[in-house]
Amino acid sequence: MAKWADNLISAVRFNAAGTHIDKVKSHVDNGDTVGSSTEVTRATVVANLDAGQTYKTIFKNAQSQWDQGAPVRVVVIDGQKFIRTDADKIKSDNLDKLPTF
């Protein structure tokens, strides 16, 4: 199986105000398997994306297997960087409807 991305995101945690993502559960994409999750800060995701690494969201399907979601990208709005699965110019992070932790 081909890799979906360098890293995969399965869940998010928002800051106390609920305005942006604070951390994500990130997994290494091993090609034929999905690695164990580790908590990674939003800043790390942005830095990795800026350095050329790729991210995609992932979801568990009805058979408890991982399905790939959408590519994650950095969108800059008024000088601020946001992580999003779409290119909307909305000043917030948006990674589909991933579960929270």
Backbone as a printed PyTorch tensor [residue, N CA C, xyz], in Angstrom:
tensor([[[  0.8480,  -1.1870,   0.0000],
         [  0.0000,   0.0000,   0.0000],
         [  0.8870,   1.2410,   0.0000]],

        [[  0.5650,   2.2050,  -0.8080],
         [  1.3310,   3.4450,  -0.8800],
         [  1.0330,   4.3300,   0.3240]],

        [[  2.0300,   5.0970,   0.7180],
         [  1.8330,   6.0210,   1.8300],
         [  0.8340,   7.1040,   1.4410]],

        [[ -0.0080,   7.4870,   2.3990],
         [ -0.9410,   8.5920,   2.1830],
         [ -0.2310,   9.9250,   2.3930]],

        [[  0.6710,   9.9680,   3.3950],
         [  1.3920,  11.1960,   3.7470],
         [  2.5370,  10.8110,   4.6720]],

        [[  3.3870,  11.7710,   5.0060],
         [  4.4420,  11.4950,   5.9910],
         [  3.8340,  11.2440,   7.3650]],

        [[  2.8260,  12.0550,   7.7060],
         [  2.1860,  11.9920,   9.0210],
         [  0.6690,  12.0240,   8.8490]],

        [[ -0.0190,  11.4150,   9.8080],
         [ -1.4780,  11.3310,   9.7720],
         [ -2.0380,  11.8740,  11.0760]],

        [[ -3.1540,  12.5890,  11.0100],
         [ -3.7730,  13.1810,  12.2020],
         [ -5.1340,  12.5420,  12.4190]],

        [[ -5.3240,  11.9830,  13.6360],
         [ -6.5700,  11.2640,  13.9410],
         [ -7.4820,  11.9800,  14.9320]],

        [[ -6.9560,  12.9670,  15.6730],
         [ -7.7650,  13.6740,  16.6750],
         [ -7.1110,  15.0180,  16.9770]],

        [[ -7.9110,  15.9340,  17.5230],
         [ -7.4210,  17.2780,  17.8480],
         [ -7.8240,  17.6720,  19.2620]],

        [[ -7.0540,  18.5840,  19.8290],
         [ -7.4160,  19.1910,  21.1120],
         [ -7.3540,  20.7030,  20.9380]],

        [[ -8.4230,  21.3770,  21.3270],
         [ -8.4870,  22.8320,  21.2050],
         [ -7.9710,  23.4980,  22.4720]],

        [[ -7.5760,  24.7630,  22.3400],
         [ -7.1490,  25.5290,  23.5070],
         [ -8.3500,  25.7610,  24.4240]],

        [[ -8.0940,  26.3110,  25.6020],
         [ -9.1500,  26.4970,  26.6040],
         [-10.2950,  27.3620,  26.0860]],

        [[ -9.9880,  28.3400,  25.2490],
         [-11.0270,  29.2200,  24.7050],
         [-11.7640,  28.5770,  23.5310]],

        [[-11.2430,  27.4700,  23.0200],
         [-11.8800,  26.7980,  21.8900],
         [-11.6920,  27.5050,  20.5620]],

        [[-10.6840,  28.3820,  20.4800],
         [-10.5070,  29.1880,  19.2750],
         [ -9.5570,  28.5770,  18.2490]],

        [[ -8.6110,  27.7550,  18.7120],
         [ -7.7230,  27.1010,  17.7540],
         [ -7.1870,  25.7910,  18.3260]],

        [[ -6.6710,  24.9760,  17.4430],
         [ -6.1190,  23.6840,  17.8440],
         [ -4.8490,  23.9150,  18.6430]],

        [[ -4.7340,  23.1890,  19.7380],
         [ -3.5810,  23.2590,  20.6210],
         [ -2.6210,  22.1010,  20.3190]],

        [[ -3.1750,  20.8900,  20.2010],
         [ -2.3890,  19.6870,  19.9140],
         [ -3.1820,  18.7660,  19.0000]],

        [[ -2.4680,  17.8400,  18.3730],
         [ -3.0950,  16.8080,  17.5470],
         [ -2.5310,  15.4530,  17.9420]],

        [[ -3.2810,  14.4030,  17.6180],
         [ -2.7470,  13.0470,  17.7210],
         [ -2.1980,  12.7100,  16.3450]],

        [[ -0.8860,  12.5660,  16.2750],
         [ -0.1860,  12.3480,  15.0170],
         [  0.3410,  10.9210,  14.9690]],

        [[  0.3100,  10.3510,  13.7710],
         [  0.7970,   8.9950,  13.5320],
         [  1.7540,   9.0440,  12.3480]],

        [[  2.7850,   8.2220,  12.3840],
         [  3.6500,   8.0720,  11.2220],
         [  2.9480,   7.1310,  10.2520]],

        [[  2.9600,   7.4980,   8.9900],
         [  2.4120,   6.6420,   7.9370],
         [  3.5320,   5.7130,   7.4810]],

        [[  3.4100,   4.4180,   7.8170],
         [  4.4250,   3.4340,   7.4580],
         [  4.1730,   2.7920,   6.0960]],

        [[  3.1830,   3.2590,   5.3880],
         [  2.8480,   2.6910,   4.0850],
         [  1.7910,   1.6160,   4.2130]],

        [[  2.1390,   0.5060,   4.8400],
         [  1.1610,  -0.5660,   5.0080],
         [  0.5380,  -0.5940,   6.3930]],

        [[  1.0250,   0.2430,   7.2950],
         [  0.4430,   0.3590,   8.6400],
         [  0.4610,   1.8150,   9.0780]],

        [[ -0.3800,   2.0940,  10.0830],
         [ -0.4080,   3.4150,  10.7140],
         [  0.2640,   3.2770,  12.0720]],

        [[  1.2700,   4.1050,  12.3230],
         [  1.9980,   4.0420,  13.5850],
         [  1.1530,   4.4760,  14.7740]],

        [[  1.6510,   4.2040,  15.9670],
         [  0.9860,   4.6260,  17.2030],
         [  0.9010,   6.1440,  17.2470]],

        [[ -0.0950,   6.6450,  17.9890],
         [ -0.2690,   8.0940,  18.0610],
         [  0.6510,   8.7160,  19.1020]],

        [[  1.0780,   9.9310,  18.8080],
         [  1.7900,  10.7720,  19.7640],
         [  1.1410,  12.1450,  19.7170]],

        [[  1.1390,  12.8180,  20.8570],
         [  0.5920,  14.1780,  20.8940],
         [  1.6480,  15.1430,  20.3860]],

        [[  1.2490,  15.9650,  19.4210],
         [  2.1530,  16.9200,  18.7870],
         [  1.4960,  18.2930,  18.8470]],

        [[  2.2790,  19.3130,  19.1390],
         [  1.7230,  20.6590,  19.2000],
         [  1.3830,  21.1650,  17.8000]],

        [[  0.4590,  22.0920,  17.7790],
         [  0.0700,  22.7450,  16.5290],
         [  1.2810,  23.4010,  15.8810]],

        [[  2.1320,  24.0490,  16.6980],
         [  3.3280,  24.7210,  16.1870],
         [  4.2510,  23.7270,  15.4810]],

        [[  4.3540,  22.5150,  15.9950],
         [  5.1800,  21.4850,  15.3710],
         [  4.5970,  21.0850,  14.0190]],

        [[  3.2740,  20.9340,  13.9470],
         [  2.6300,  20.5960,  12.6790],
         [  2.9140,  21.6850,  11.6500]],

        [[  2.7650,  22.9500,  12.0430],
         [  3.0200,  24.0740,  11.1310],
         [  4.4750,  24.0490,  10.6700]],

        [[  5.4140,  23.8630,  11.6080],
         [  6.8360,  23.8470,  11.2580],
         [  7.1460,  22.6820,  10.3110]],

        [[  6.5650,  21.5190,  10.5720],
         [  6.8020,  20.3640,   9.7040],
         [  6.2340,  20.5950,   8.3060]],

        [[  5.0360,  21.1560,   8.2250],
         [  4.4510,  21.4730,   6.9230],
         [  5.3110,  22.4900,   6.1750]],

        [[  5.7680,  23.5160,   6.8870],
         [  6.6300,  24.5280,   6.2700],
         [  7.9430,  23.9230,   5.7760]],

        [[  8.3880,  22.8400,   6.4430],
         [  9.6480,  22.1740,   6.0690],
         [  9.4530,  21.1450,   4.9480]],

        [[  8.2000,  20.9810,   4.4870],
         [  7.9550,  20.0990,   3.3590],
         [  7.3610,  18.7410,   3.7070]],

        [[  7.1500,  18.4620,   5.0020],
         [  6.4900,  17.2090,   5.3530],
         [  5.0180,  17.2940,   4.9690]],

        [[  4.3970,  16.1380,   4.7620],
         [  2.9860,  16.1090,   4.4020],
         [  2.1680,  15.4960,   5.5320]],

        [[  0.9300,  15.9690,   5.6460],
         [ -0.0280,  15.4750,   6.6370],
         [ -1.3530,  15.2190,   5.9510]],

        [[ -2.0790,  14.2050,   6.4360],
         [ -3.4640,  13.9680,   6.0520],
         [ -4.2380,  13.6080,   7.3090]],

        [[ -5.5290,  13.8550,   7.2760],
         [ -6.3840,  13.3950,   8.3620],
         [ -6.7360,  11.9310,   8.1120]],

        [[ -7.0420,  11.2040,   9.1930],
         [ -7.4870,   9.8150,   9.0790],
         [ -8.6680,   9.5890,  10.0110]],

        [[ -9.5020,   8.6280,   9.6380],
         [-10.7100,   8.3030,  10.3880],
         [-10.8430,   6.7930,  10.4910]],

        [[-11.4220,   6.3190,  11.5940],
         [-11.7340,   4.8930,  11.7280],
         [-13.0490,   4.6180,  11.0050]],

        [[-13.0860,   3.5580,  10.2010],
         [-14.3150,   3.1880,   9.5050],
         [-15.1100,   2.1800,  10.3420]],

        [[-16.2000,   1.6870,   9.8130],
         [-17.0830,   0.7730,  10.5450],
         [-16.3780,  -0.5360,  10.9180]],

        [[-15.3320,  -0.8970,  10.1850],
         [-14.5740,  -2.1140,  10.4760],
         [-13.3590,  -1.8290,  11.3760]],

        [[-13.3170,  -0.6140,  11.9650],
         [-12.2140,  -0.1690,  12.8420],
         [-10.8720,  -0.1360,  12.1160]],

        [[-10.9100,   0.1180,  10.8180],
         [ -9.6960,   0.3080,  10.0410],
         [ -9.5910,   1.7880,   9.6810]],

        [[ -8.3690,   2.2190,   9.4300],
         [ -8.1580,   3.6210,   9.0870],
         [ -8.5250,   3.8970,   7.6400]],

        [[ -9.2350,   5.0000,   7.4250],
         [ -9.4990,   5.5430,   6.0940],
         [ -8.8150,   6.9000,   6.0120]],

        [[ -8.2840,   7.2160,   4.8410],
         [ -7.6400,   8.5140,   4.6850],
         [ -8.6730,   9.6150,   4.5230]],

        [[ -8.3280,  10.7690,   5.0460],
         [ -9.1680,  11.9350,   4.8980],
         [ -8.5340,  12.8990,   3.9100]],

        [[ -8.4850,  14.1550,   4.2940],
         [ -8.0170,  15.2150,   3.4030],
         [ -6.5910,  15.6500,   3.7420]],

        [[ -5.8800,  16.1850,   2.7460],
         [ -4.5570,  16.7530,   3.0200],
         [ -4.6770,  17.9640,   3.9530]],

        [[ -3.6810,  18.1190,   4.8130],
         [ -3.6210,  19.2640,   5.7320],
         [ -2.6050,  20.2440,   5.1720]],

        [[ -2.9540,  21.5130,   5.2070],
         [ -2.0510,  22.5460,   4.6980],
         [ -2.0390,  23.7380,   5.6480]],

        [[ -1.0450,  24.5810,   5.4720],
         [ -0.9700,  25.8480,   6.2040],
         [ -1.6100,  26.9170,   5.3340]],

        [[ -2.5140,  27.6800,   5.9360],
         [ -3.1350,  28.8140,   5.2610],
         [ -2.7650,  30.0640,   6.0660]],

        [[ -2.2160,  31.0710,   5.3950],
         [ -1.8180,  32.3130,   6.0670],
         [ -2.8980,  33.3630,   5.8390]],

        [[ -3.4160,  33.8950,   6.9410],
         [ -4.4540,  34.9280,   6.8800],
         [ -4.0180,  36.0720,   7.7830]],

        [[ -3.8740,  37.2470,   7.2170],
         [ -3.4230,  38.4300,   7.9670],
         [ -2.1510,  38.1440,   8.7580]],

        [[ -1.2300,  37.4110,   8.1440],
         [  0.0520,  37.1290,   8.7730],
         [  0.0380,  35.9900,   9.7840]],

        [[ -1.1160,  35.4020,  10.0560],
         [ -1.2190,  34.2880,  11.0000],
         [ -1.3370,  32.9890,  10.2270]],

        [[ -0.7010,  31.9350,  10.7520],
         [ -0.7510,  30.6260,  10.1150],
         [ -1.8040,  29.7580,  10.7880]],

        [[ -2.6340,  29.1280,   9.9620],
         [ -3.6670,  28.2080,  10.4370],
         [ -3.4920,  26.8780,   9.7200]],

        [[ -3.8380,  25.7710,  10.3970],
         [ -3.8000,  24.4710,   9.7310],
         [ -5.2260,  24.1090,   9.3400]],

        [[ -5.3660,  23.7660,   8.0550],
         [ -6.7010,  23.5440,   7.5080],
         [ -6.6800,  22.4210,   6.4750]],

        [[ -7.8350,  21.8070,   6.2900],
         [ -7.9990,  20.8310,   5.2100],
         [ -8.6370,  21.4800,   3.9920]],

        [[ -9.0210,  22.7360,   4.1170],
         [ -9.5520,  23.4850,   2.9830],
         [ -8.7580,  24.7780,   2.8640]],

        [[ -8.9700,  25.5140,   1.8190],
         [ -8.2160,  26.7510,   1.5960],
         [ -9.0440,  27.9870,   1.9400]],

        [[-10.1560,  27.8030,   2.6790],
         [-10.9790,  28.9510,   3.0570],
         [-10.1440,  29.9670,   3.8210]],

        [[-10.4510,  31.2050,   3.6320],
         [ -9.7310,  32.2860,   4.3130],
         [-10.4450,  32.6730,   5.6100]],

        [[-10.7370,  31.6670,   6.4370],
         [-11.3830,  31.8850,   7.7320],
         [-10.3010,  31.7900,   8.7990]],

        [[-10.2670,  32.7670,   9.7160],
         [ -9.2180,  32.8280,  10.7250],
         [ -9.4440,  31.7910,  11.8190]],

        [[ -9.2740,  30.5170,  11.4550],
         [ -9.3630,  29.4330,  12.4340],
         [ -8.7450,  28.1820,  11.8280]],

        [[ -8.3980,  27.2520,  12.7190],
         [ -7.9360,  25.9490,  12.2690],
         [ -9.1620,  25.1230,  11.9050]],

        [[ -8.9910,  24.2300,  10.9210],
         [-10.0990,  23.3710,  10.5140],
         [ -9.5330,  22.0800,   9.9500]],

        [[ -9.7030,  20.9810,  10.6980],
         [ -9.2590,  19.6700,  10.2260],
         [-10.4430,  18.7310,  10.1540]],

        [[-11.3500,  19.0460,   9.2360],
         [-12.5570,  18.2490,   9.0500],
         [-13.3160,  18.1720,  10.3770]],

        [[-13.8830,  17.0270,  10.6470],
         [-14.6330,  16.8200,  11.8780],
         [-13.9510,  15.7400,  12.7050]],

        [[-12.6550,  15.9350,  12.9550],
         [-11.9160,  14.9430,  13.7240],
         [-12.3960,  14.9270,  15.1700]],

        [[-12.3380,  13.7650,  15.8170],
         [-12.7110,  13.7190,  17.2370],
         [-11.7300,  14.5370,  18.0870]],

        [[-12.1880,  14.9520,  19.2400],
         [-11.3380,  15.7060,  20.1670],
         [-10.8290,  14.7850,  21.2660]],

        [[ -9.7470,  15.1960,  21.8870],
         [ -9.2170,  14.4560,  23.0400],
         [ -8.8590,  15.4200,  24.1400]]])
